[in-house]
Amino acid sequence: DPNADTEWNDVLRSKGILPPKEEKEITEEDLVRMVEQTIDQKSKGKEMGDMDLDELNDLEDDVDEEEERIFEAYRRQRMQELKQAQSLAKFGDIKEISKSDWITEVNKAGEGIWVVVHIYQQGIPMCSLMNNYLAQLARKFPQTKFLKGVASTCIPNYPDKNLPTIFVYFEDNMKKQWIGAPTFGGMNLKQDELEWMLGQIGAVPTTLEENPRKEVKDVMTSGIRSAVEEDSDDGYE
């Protein structure tokens, strides 16, 4: 097995016969396993409850040194991940744009950049709610560009019935659009539901695992189904 950790494979790699072994990403589970293995090896299979004070002190010293090496490797890995995340965190707020800004801010946003554009109008409650949610999501997901623009300055003669409208772009391609309050569920919309909607198309790296609105829908459906079944049962009595 060329991927096995053997002295023979190490010799072959040093001679260039086998390619260098790829570095495996260290997970928290790996850390726990390595520490447990270290304790087992250092204790030579002896239970900690059976050790005397000197043996426990020796084990503590050995494990601390091993843990320091393991956690140092993990720390370097995390620093690299944080640096990468920081390099992507270019935005962090919602920016106001007009029609003249559209090409620069949206079409030429850049490679690998998701753009969320909210078309709104002052005085419409749903638009105000949307702006509030998007401002918070912009801070939560600074790697995504969040924009907003008054309808009359971005899309002349755009009807108020279509507001709020959200366009989602990725590398100059429109990936999704939501037009009008009903597509968001009206004023009952919650911020995590909006996050879920954006996350489903990849615009934000959400950690939500299921649609927050799904449970409510299921409860309503279940209630209706139960009522129908009860009526049916009554009809047969």
Secondary structure, DSSP 8 states (H G I E B T S, - for coil): -TTS--HHHHHHHHTTSS---------HHHHHHHHHHHHHHHHTT--GGG--HHHHHHHHHHHHHHHHHHHHHHHHHHHHHHHHHHHH----SEEE--GGGHIIIIITS-TT-EEEEEEE-TT-HHHHHHHHHHHHHHHH-TTSEEEEEEHHHHSTT--GGG-SEEEEEETTEEEEEEESGGGGTGGG--HHHHHHHHHHTTSS-----S-TTHHHHHHHHHHHHHHHHHHHHHHH-
